[in-house]
Amino acid sequence: MNITGQDLILACSAIGAGLAVIAGIGPGVGQGYAAGAAAAAVGRNPGAKGDITSTMLLGQAVAETTGLYGLLIAFLLLFVQPLT
């Protein structure tokens, strides 16, 4: 098997894109935990539903940025291929 430099770059780009998409696991787990904690908090204090929901959504938006950055890097590695 003869692997050229171009093939190696494409293979490494695909592997890097796969690893970058793994960055979506952390935000998914964190957002699920935050939603569960917010649901429990609303169950304990239904009067504070608006404050709890807005705080939860703000926290989830901040947590989601890491997953979106990972997806952006994956798209760049797959479609732009800056090293070729």
C-alpha positions in Angstrom: 0.0 0.0 0.0 1.4 3.3 -1.0 0.1 6.3 1.0 0.9 9.7 -0.3 1.2 12.9 1.7 -2.2 14.0 0.3 -3.9 10.8 1.5 -2.4 11.1 4.9 -3.6 14.7 5.3 -7.1 13.6 4.3 -7.1 10.7 6.7 -5.9 12.9 9.6 -8.5 15.5 8.8 -11.2 12.9 9.0 -9.9 11.5 12.3 -9.6 15.1 13.7 -13.2 15.9 12.6 -14.4 12.8 14.4 -12.6 13.7 17.5 -13.9 17.3 17.3 -17.5 16.1 17.2 -16.9 14.2 20.5 -16.9 17.6 22.1 -20.7 17.5 21.8 -21.0 14.8 24.5 -20.1 17.1 27.4 -22.6 19.8 26.7 -25.3 17.2 26.1 -24.7 15.6 29.5 -24.5 19.0 31.2 -27.7 20.3 29.7 -29.5 17.2 30.7 -28.3 17.5 34.2 -29.3 21.3 34.3 -32.8 20.5 32.9 -33.3 17.8 35.5 -32.2 20.1 38.3 -34.4 22.9 37.0 -37.4 20.6 36.9 -36.8 19.5 40.5 -36.4 23.2 41.5 -39.7 24.1 39.9 -41.3 21.2 41.6 -40.1 22.5 45.0 -41.0 26.1 44.2 -43.6 26.6 41.4 -43.7 30.3 42.0 -40.2 30.8 40.8 -40.7 29.0 37.5 -39.9 32.0 35.3 -36.6 32.8 37.1 -35.5 29.2 37.1 -36.3 28.7 33.5 -34.5 31.8 32.3 -31.4 31.0 34.3 -31.4 27.4 33.0 -31.8 28.5 29.4 -28.9 31.0 29.7 -26.7 28.4 31.2 -27.5 25.9 28.5 -26.8 28.5 25.8 -23.4 29.1 27.3 -22.7 25.3 27.6 -23.8 24.7 24.0 -21.1 26.9 22.6 -18.4 24.2 23.2 -20.4 21.7 21.2 -20.9 24.2 18.4 -17.2 25.1 18.3 -16.4 21.4 18.0 -18.9 21.1 15.1 -17.4 24.1 13.4 -13.9 22.6 13.6 -15.2 19.3 12.2 -16.8 21.1 9.2 -13.6 23.0 8.6 -11.5 19.9 8.7 -13.8 17.9 6.4 -14.7 20.5 3.8 -12.2 23.3 3.8 -9.1 21.2 4.3 -6.7 24.0 5.2 -3.6 21.7 5.0 -4.0 20.7 1.3 
